[in-house]
Amino acid sequence: MAANEKSYDGFTDDERDAMKEHAKELKATKRRGAKADVEPEVLAKIAEMPDEDRVLAERVHALVKENAPGLAPKLWYGMPAYARDGKVVCFFQSAHKFKSRYATLGFSDQAALDEGTLWPTSYALAALDPETEKRIAVLVARAAG
């Protein structure tokens, strides 16, 4: 290995930052109570995103609220997420967060998306058009149960 090449051993700086954010979120939840409305914090986190991600996250947030009103907004590793009974069902990960080429709409094992023995749990999200929004609306409504 050349002297200027770094070997990877452990978590990246971005991963460590996400874990630190999650620790802060857990402390804040304990302090204020699990039932507290954290939507303003979620919206503030979305507002901090670069424009391309922010536009996507704002629309995903609106689609989740419209189509899965039983899911509560929360922060999860510094990402906007939506939970049922405190457990994350779906989340939005900005492309910027881990320096990816696309944002991601992801679903946890709490999402009711089971389909046979194989189904997707995350979707690359590069742009929104009416067809994509309709697909997201169906997915989040189904995921919410």
Secondary structure, DSSP 8 states (H G I E B T S, - for coil): --TT-----S--HHHHHHHHHHHHHHHHHHHH-TTS--HHHHHHHHHTS-HHHHHHHHHHHHHHHHH-TTSEEEEETTEEEEEETTEEEEEEE-TTTTT-SSEEEEE-TTSS---TT---SEEEES---HHHHHHHHHHHHHHH-
